[in-house]
Amino acid sequence: MIWPSRFNPDHKSAWSLWTKDSPAPVHVFVPEFCKHLRSLGTIVLRSALIDVNYNYEIGATKDQTWIESDNVEAFIEIVARKK
């Protein structure tokens, strides 16, 4: 919830599964995004947080995805298909 990103000054948007509020200029609330996809006739099969090896105790104090050998994955996955 820090904007602009301390770790990527070219970051364009923020996506969230839990909060509608963000200081980001473009913020996507995933449940509403999925609802919009459904209204367009898309079947949303899954939306999930992928947080493999993410240390919540460290949180946003450092970019945990920067060092590839740390094997941290932190992203939101949406799986959908057209009807």
matplotlib code that plots the C-alpha trace (Angstrom):
import matplotlib.pyplot as plt

x = [0.0, 3.0, 2.9, 4.9, 6.5, 9.8, 11.0, 9.8, 9.3, 7.8, 5.0, 1.7, -1.1, -2.0, -4.2, -6.0, -8.2, -9.2, -9.3, -10.9, -8.7, -5.2, -3.0, -2.1, -3.3, -4.7, -6.1, -7.9, -10.1, -10.0, -13.6, -15.1, -12.8, -13.9, -17.6, -17.0, -15.4, -18.5, -20.8, -18.9, -19.6, -16.2, -16.1, -13.8, -12.5, -10.3, -8.7, -6.1, -3.2, 0.0, 2.5, 5.0, 7.8, 6.6, 7.6, 4.7, 6.8, 9.2, 6.2, 6.9, 10.2, 12.1, 11.3, 11.2, 10.8, 14.0, 16.5, 15.4, 17.2, 14.9, 12.2, 9.5, 6.4, 4.0, 1.2, -2.5, -3.6, -6.8, -7.8, -10.7, -12.0, -14.4, -17.8]
y = [0.0, 2.3, 4.3, 4.9, 1.5, 1.7, -1.3, -0.5, 3.2, 2.1, 0.1, 1.0, -0.6, -2.3, -5.4, -6.6, -9.4, -7.7, -4.0, -1.5, 1.4, 2.1, 5.1, 3.7, 5.7, 2.5, 0.0, -3.2, -4.9, -8.4, -9.5, -6.6, -7.3, -10.9, -9.8, -7.5, -10.4, -12.6, -9.8, -10.0, -13.7, -14.9, -17.9, -17.1, -20.4, -19.2, -16.1, -16.7, -15.2, -17.0, -16.3, -19.2, -18.6, -15.0, -14.0, -12.0, -11.0, -9.1, -7.7, -4.7, -3.8, -5.3, -6.7, -10.4, -11.3, -9.5, -12.3, -15.3, -17.9, -17.0, -18.7, -16.2, -15.9, -13.1, -12.4, -12.8, -15.4, -15.2, -18.2, -17.5, -18.8, -17.5, -19.2]
z = [0.0, -0.6, -3.8, -5.9, -5.4, -3.5, -5.5, -9.0, -10.0, -13.3, -11.5, -13.3, -11.1, -7.9, -7.7, -4.5, -3.4, -0.1, -0.3, -2.7, -1.5, -2.7, -3.2, -6.7, -9.7, -11.1, -8.6, -9.5, -6.9, -8.2, -7.1, -9.0, -12.0, -12.1, -11.8, -14.8, -16.7, -16.0, -17.3, -20.6, -20.8, -19.5, -17.1, -14.1, -12.9, -10.2, -8.6, -5.9, -4.1, -4.9, -2.0, -2.1, 0.4, 1.1, 4.6, 6.1, 9.1, 6.7, 4.8, 2.6, 4.2, 1.2, -2.2, -1.5, -5.2, -6.3, -5.6, -7.8, -5.7, -2.7, -4.7, -3.6, -5.7, -4.9, -7.3, -7.9, -10.4, -12.4, -14.6, -17.0, -20.3, -22.8, -23.1]

ax = plt.figure().add_subplot(projection="3d")
ax.plot(x, y, z, "-o")
ax.set_aspect("equal")
plt.show()
